[in-house]
Amino acid sequence: MRKWQCIVCGWIYDEAEGCEEEGIAPGTAWEDISDDFVCPECGVSKADFEMIEVG
C-alpha cells in the first residue's frame, strides 16, 4: 500500500485507508481511482498528486 500527497495543499490519500467521504473503499489502489478524482481539500486534479515515501 502506498500514500499519495496533493502537491498543492498537502492532503494525503492512503491506499490502506481509502477515502470514505469520497466513496473510496479501504485498500483501493491509486491506479483504480477514477481519473476525474479531485482533491477533497482543494479541488485540484489527480495529476497534482505525488507518491510519497512511507516510513
Sequence and secondary structure as in RCSB ss.txt:
>XXXX:A:sequence
MRKWQCIVCGWIYDEAEGCEEEGIAPGTAWEDISDDFVCPECGVSKADFEMIEVG
>XXXX:A:secstr
  EEEETTT  EEETTT BGGGTB TT  GGGS TT B TTT  BGGGEEEE   
